[in-house]
Amino acid sequence: METINTDVAIVGAGGAGLRAAIAVAEANPSLKVALISKVYPMRSHTVAAEGGAAGVIKDNDDFEHHFHDTVAGGDWLCDQDAVDLFIHEAPRELMRIEHWGCPWSREPDGHVAVRPFGGMKIERTWYAADKTGFHLLHTLFQTSMKYTSIERFDEYYSTDLVVVDGRCHGVTAIEMRTGRVRFFRSKAVIIATGGAGRVFPFTTNGAIKTGDGMAMAYRAGVPLKDMEFVQYHPTGLPGTGILITEGSRGEGGILVNKDGYRYLQDYDLGPPDPWPRKKAMELGPRDRLSQAFWHEQQKGRTISTDSGPVVHLDLRHLGEAKINERLPMVRELSQSYIGVDPVYEPIPVQPVVHYTMGGIDTDIDSATCVDGLFAAGECACVSINGANRLGSNSLTELLVFGARAGEGAAKIAANGDAGLDGEAQDVAETAEAQVLALFRRNGGAESVSGLRRDMNEAMEAGAGIYRSEDSLKTCTGNMQEIRERYANVVLTDKSNVFNTDLIEALELGSMIDVAAAMACSAMQRKESRGSHQRLDYPERDDDTYLRHSLAHYSSTSLPAVKYRDVTITRSQPAERVYGGAQE
Amino acid sequence: MSERMIELEVLRYDPEQDEAPRFQTYTVPYREDWVVLDAINYVKDELDRTLSYRWSCHMAVCGSCGMLIDGEPALSCHTFLRDCPDKIRIEPLQNFPVERDLVVVMDDFMDKLESVKPYVVPKEEKNIDDGEYLQTPAELARYKQYTACINCLLCYSACPQYALNDSFVGPAALAIAHRYNLDSRDVGRSARDDVVASNPGIWECSFVGACSEVCPKSVDPAAAIQQTKIASTADYFMKFLMPWKRK
């Protein structure tokens, strides 16, 4: 097996991975960075983020507001020291991206413009029309080309972390062009592989978001934190799940049911007028909006379509000029994919899996419990998002914590060699052997696509917007069975060259591990908080569950779920209030 | 009622097994709301696990899934079955080596993108704490269109000059160079000129405009190249008229 020696190996080249790579390069240009990704950087799913990135910058805003919005939005499951650090770093990171050329939308006087977003008391979301993630990703990617110490390994699929005695020595990856496994031997590794929305059948997430990095860290002994918290975005296009940005409500869009009624006023988010106003109605947090949809559906007040029940997102009153200026992609996506021009008709929308609040357990320095191993972005759980992420905090998060991961890794890598060559090589070779065993396996009964469909259905049925003991028992049982069936997955494709049957099989293995962690963590949390709603335990229970869940991997059984206290510094848990009650 | 079916005629090539590319035909169901990528995914999931292609976002922004669809470069996630005939020919993007099936080798583009210095070269480094570079909406509008490139490579596949001469820097990379040249925060134009204002750069373009026709994001690389030519020509004459003036 070929070994590639480097100082810092970064797995994933989306927003967090690129930011981390640049941070290493700036901290210490003598360090070699291997930027490893299963896709070319500009294909990473950061590209699909639309609405914007939150950071306090305007005179009418202050850090306390961003802090309290985030903590309350997360239903007090956020670690408050992490939130404090995050909100203070946020404007600096966004400013850095401005200096690097991001085409932020502007005020007439040339200052960066901000827009309102759900759950935010003051407008503080920086935006580049409704293609913010796209511009952020391309700005980072193109800027990364300045740094000669960053070497890209595009289309390398990472399979395993190489950990010996609690210290990370690198990562193994398949070069997709040749099918060969390489050992990237490094002094530090940063995981930045994004979320795992593809665990569910209906998601805004691209095909690549299969939780590979989460699963790698998990198998290497790092717990997955708060995995029961999965965000449904309230406004996806029916059929495809394509995201219609929250920015469309930030600009004044409204949600109505089949009677043309702004139903959110029935769910402690009203009164509806005057509109728009912050932290009310359509600018409530995503968990509450998606849950309100579910209740409308129960009441028979949604609209039936071939693609399931929908409600209407009405932008018509904004007018064509504003829609074109602020929401051009929303108009284009809606026209192309469902034949609806929002200038003239309301857009049918339904809740869709969007974001994993949980992830690799990290501290505020993006470090994990394995020495030399860091994680940042959606794959990580610091946690600033708690039980429900506020829209526009995630793009900022990947910058803030991507940079910290890079700086931390640079420090470790500068401190010299990790040693243990022989043992590390053995671990890497074991990882290679496992890939080859899957590749060569004959006579199994399971196909990747069939088993993946069963996993998707089990998760949707058992661990969706509303959950119960029964649904989760079935779900965890199904996941255990699916895991056993995975041992019989057999590949049809036996080519070494760009073998996507093999890659999809490995991705499925990651998703099954991640899905099991979600289901088991959800079953054990007998309360309702943020995005985790239990029909059998409808109340929040701070006495027992004001804690992070930590799912620990087992190769033979479902994970053991343990708990750790949440860090509370100055905001004691209280009722989450939106709409008239908070004004 | 029997289900309506359509045929996909897909170019297959595995360098380990095939001496030459071949076509394989798949019969898939027709759905009114499907894009070509959905039909290809149906093949992959239901009919043939060996078919290789790239895709991710399914919303025309990641740029992965460019292919030739009935001979035209297009994003397969943005081409609807309802706009296609009942037999659709699908091939990899032309003007690139085929790695396997519908996957092309795109190293050349990545090198060219890097060669045009696609990043802000500031007049002087500004401290983060000193705030943003002011940029009015009008200044933003000057270059905004050229920021929309998703690097899907349809323009390279459509470009007759790139087909003849692969040293041509090409439409997307030149449009991105132009984007930075027009950005009020940037003074890197002269540093980019070595590559951009050279023979394999803008002067190779014969202004057929095929790039702009196939661009799924209306970037209009042809216009970017023509504007760069005009600016570059002006520079050339200014050198004689006002030799004391640099850039």
Interface residues (C-beta under 8 A of the other chain):
Chain A: V39 Y40 M42 R43 S44 H45 V47 A48 R92 M95 R96 E98 H99 W100 G101 P103 W104 S105 R106 P108 D109 G110 H111 V112 K131 F134 H135 H138 Q142 T143 M145 K146 D154 R177 G206 A207 I208 G239 T240 I242 L243 M329 L333 S336 Y337 I338 S447 V448 S449 R453 L491 T492 D493 S495 N496 V497 F498 N499 T500 D501
Chain B: D14 P15 E16 Q17 D33 K44 D45 E46 D48 R49 T50 S52 Y53 R54 W55 S56 C57 H58 M59 A60 V61 C62 G63 S64 H78 E99 R100 D101 V103 M106 M110 L113 E114 K117 P118 Y119 V120 P122 K126 I128 D129 G131 E132 Y133 L134 Q135 T136 P137 E139 L140 Y143 K144 T147 A148 C149 I150 N151 I176 Y180 D183 R185 D186
